[in-house]
Each structure stands twice: as structure tokens, then as C-alpha cells.
Amino acid sequence: MALSFLSFVSFYGIYLRRCFATSGLSLQSIDIDNETTIHLWAPKPDQTAQENKPALVLLHGFGPSALWQWRRQVQFFTPYFHVYVPDLVFFGNSTTKSKERSEVFQAVSVGKLMEKFQVKKYHVMGTSYGGFVAYNMAKMYPDNVDKVVIASSGVNMRKADNMELLKRANLENIEEIMLPETATQLRTLTRLAVSKRFNFIPDFFLKDVVNQLYSENRKEKMELLRGLTLVEGNDTAKLAPLQQDVLVVWGDQDQIFPLQMAHELKELLGKKTKLEVIQNTSHVPQIEDSAQFNNIVKNFLCGSSS
């Protein structure tokens, strides 16, 4: 108990919750069906009734819950949009009794969630794993999903790309990267995901991050990783283009999904897709250069459609 009380991660979590709350969001829990419960930050009902703003759904990547990945976007976008920030299934307190473990299941779950809120039209923005979910939502709900932002997300990832990632990490299993259990593994993830180097961070701090943010639902998260759809061989033709306007945002130094994948993804997603590359950032440009990231996304979402 004392360790938890003194944990920097715990204190910072309190700060993040205050940021979300002061941005006008409240923590909610919604049963989307008889098996699945989604926890999320969402506008209070009186706000959606009083303010006529478009809706924006933020879908987090693999790792900590949404609270830890979208703070600067929540603070920036809430004056312009009704922002919904769900924890995907098995992240945070979202859970299911279903045996499904695919990104398609995650997409269906978020689609049902928005139906519960009776939001008929919304933009979606997904980073990394959340980009896989955003892509599938756009494909399955073309009448509901308006514009799509896919950030740092190798939706076009082949099995060979997965093997190259393991080589860069000098590891044998993808879960050693995405679900670190030790300070050393977390250092490897940070090296791949962030352009700046943090060699001075002590092991006790990294262990606290692992214990607080990566320890829950490990078995189910491993199943999610194994359930992720990868392109067979070089057959990217199976990746269907989207009918919506799509913005692909990438860091030029991304070592999880290298920049080459972004250029290929732009071509695969169709003529209504544009690519923006943010210099001197890696896998989390929304954190490393949030000002530029946010302005690029806002201009896209608020601009006229193609």
C-alpha cells in the first residue's frame, strides 16, 4: 500500500484524471450488450444537449489505458468536438465474456458503444493498435464514420514486417515489446517508440510503470496481439480502400512501423487519403509534438470534404 501511495505513476494518474475532468469529460461505464462493458471518458449528457458540435472518437494504442495516451488531444479538441475516449476491451476497466480477440471485435464494440450514446455520425482517430480498430470501424460503419485519422498504425503490416520489428528490438516475441514485464523490456519499447533517449531514467521508475500500467489482463492482451490480422505474404490488395476522407499521420523516425509503411498505406487506402509526416518524432507524434499533430488533425477534420 505504501509503495502505491508513493508511486509517481499513481500521482500522475490523478493529474491525468483531473485534466480529462476539467476538459468537460466524465468517467462512465456502459454495458454495450450482455457480454461486454466499456469504460470511457465522455461528455456529460447536458453538454451534448446544449452544444451542437461534431463527435470525435479517440482510439488508443497497445499499452496503458486511454487516459495515458490522449491527454493533450482531449485538452485541445474538446472546445471543437464532443470527444469520446473509450478503453478498448481488456484495457483499463473494459472487459468482455466473449472469446473474440480480434481488432474487428474491438471495432464492433466501439460501434455499439456509439449506438448506446445515440451518436449517429462521428469522426474516428486511432493511434497504433487503435488505428487498426479505426480502419475496421470505417469499413463496417460507412454511414456513421465521417472522417478517419490513422496515426502511426501499420494496418498494412505483413508477417515479414513483424519479423523485422523483432530484429530491431533484438527480441523473439512481439509481446516482449508490446507487453514489457521488466525495466529492460520497457527501455526497448521506449527506444523504438520515442525519438528522444531517456537512458538516465532509473530502473525503479520503469518497474513502477510496468507494475502500474502493463500488469493487468496480460493473458487477454497476449491473445489480442495473436488475434491481430496481418497481411499474408505481400498480398496487400486484401486491404480494402476506404470511402471516407482519411488522414494518415506518421513520425519520420518511427521504429515500430517505419515510414515506408505510411507511404504504402496512403496508396492502399484510396484517392481520398492524405499523408502528413511529423519530423523528429517516432511512434507517438501526438505526444512528442502534440502542437503540430493537433493542428494537422484539426485542419483535416474541420476542413471541407474531398
Secondary structure in CASP SS format (residue, H / E / C, confidence):
PFRMAT SS
TARGET T0000
AUTHOR 0000-0000-0000
METHOD secondary structure of the structure
MODEL  1
M C 1.00
A H 1.00
L H 1.00
S H 1.00
F H 1.00
L H 1.00
S C 1.00
F H 1.00
V H 1.00
S H 1.00
F H 1.00
Y H 1.00
G H 1.00
I H 1.00
Y H 1.00
L H 1.00
R H 1.00
R H 1.00
C H 1.00
F H 1.00
A H 1.00
T H 1.00
S C 1.00
G C 1.00
L E 1.00
S E 1.00
L E 1.00
Q E 1.00
S E 1.00
I E 1.00
D E 1.00
I C 1.00
D C 1.00
N C 1.00
E C 1.00
T E 1.00
T E 1.00
I E 1.00
H E 1.00
L E 1.00
W E 1.00
A E 1.00
P E 1.00
K C 1.00
P H 1.00
D H 1.00
Q H 1.00
T H 1.00
A H 1.00
Q H 1.00
E C 1.00
N C 1.00
K C 1.00
P C 1.00
A E 1.00
L E 1.00
V E 1.00
L E 1.00
L E 1.00
H C 1.00
G C 1.00
F C 1.00
G C 1.00
P C 1.00
S C 1.00
A H 1.00
L H 1.00
W H 1.00
Q C 1.00
W C 1.00
R H 1.00
R H 1.00
Q H 1.00
V H 1.00
Q H 1.00
F H 1.00
F H 1.00
T C 1.00
P C 1.00
Y C 1.00
F C 1.00
H E 1.00
V E 1.00
Y E 1.00
V E 1.00
P E 1.00
D C 1.00
L C 1.00
V C 1.00
F C 1.00
F C 1.00
G C 1.00
N C 1.00
S C 1.00
T E 1.00
T E 1.00
K C 1.00
S C 1.00
K C 1.00
E C 1.00
R C 1.00
S C 1.00
E H 1.00
V H 1.00
F H 1.00
Q H 1.00
A H 1.00
V H 1.00
S H 1.00
V H 1.00
G H 1.00
K H 1.00
L H 1.00
M H 1.00
E H 1.00
K H 1.00
F C 1.00
Q C 1.00
V C 1.00
K C 1.00
K C 1.00
Y E 1.00
H E 1.00
V E 1.00
M E 1.00
G E 1.00
T E 1.00
S C 1.00
Y H 1.00
G H 1.00
G H 1.00
F H 1.00
V H 1.00
A H 1.00
Y H 1.00
N H 1.00
M H 1.00
A H 1.00
K H 1.00
M H 1.00
Y C 1.00
P C 1.00
D C 1.00
N C 1.00
V E 1.00
D E 1.00
K E 1.00
V E 1.00
V E 1.00
I E 1.00
A E 1.00
S C 1.00
S C 1.00
G C 1.00
V C 1.00
N C 1.00
M C 1.00
R E 1.00
K H 1.00
A H 1.00
D H 1.00
N H 1.00
M H 1.00
E H 1.00
L H 1.00
L H 1.00
K H 1.00
R H 1.00
A H 1.00
N C 1.00
L C 1.00
E C 1.00
N C 1.00
I H 1.00
E H 1.00
E H 1.00
I H 1.00
M H 1.00
L C 1.00
P C 1.00
E C 1.00
T C 1.00
A H 1.00
T H 1.00
Q H 1.00
L H 1.00
R H 1.00
T H 1.00
L H 1.00
T H 1.00
R H 1.00
L H 1.00
A H 1.00
V C 1.00
S C 1.00
K C 1.00
R C 1.00
F C 1.00
N C 1.00
F C 1.00
I C 1.00
P C 1.00
D H 1.00
F H 1.00
F H 1.00
L H 1.00
K H 1.00
D H 1.00
V H 1.00
V H 1.00
N H 1.00
Q H 1.00
L H 1.00
Y C 1.00
S C 1.00
E C 1.00
N C 1.00
R H 1.00
K H 1.00
E H 1.00
K H 1.00
M H 1.00
E H 1.00
L H 1.00
L H 1.00
R H 1.00
G C 1.00
L C 1.00
T C 1.00
L C 1.00
V E 1.00
E C 1.00
G C 1.00
N C 1.00
D C 1.00
T H 1.00
A H 1.00
K H 1.00
L C 1.00
A C 1.00
P C 1.00
L C 1.00
Q C 1.00
Q C 1.00
D C 1.00
V E 1.00
L E 1.00
V E 1.00
V E 1.00
W E 1.00
G E 1.00
D C 1.00
Q C 1.00
D C 1.00
Q C 1.00
I C 1.00
F C 1.00
P C 1.00
L H 1.00
Q H 1.00
M H 1.00
A H 1.00
H H 1.00
E H 1.00
L H 1.00
K H 1.00
E H 1.00
L H 1.00
L C 1.00
G C 1.00
K C 1.00
K C 1.00
T E 1.00
K E 1.00
L E 1.00
E E 1.00
V E 1.00
I E 1.00
Q C 1.00
N C 1.00
T C 1.00
S C 1.00
H C 1.00
V C 1.00
P H 1.00
Q H 1.00
I H 1.00
E H 1.00
D C 1.00
S H 1.00
A H 1.00
Q H 1.00
F H 1.00
N H 1.00
N H 1.00
I H 1.00
V H 1.00
K H 1.00
N H 1.00
F H 1.00
L H 1.00
C H 1.00
G C 1.00
S C 1.00
S C 1.00
S C 1.00
END
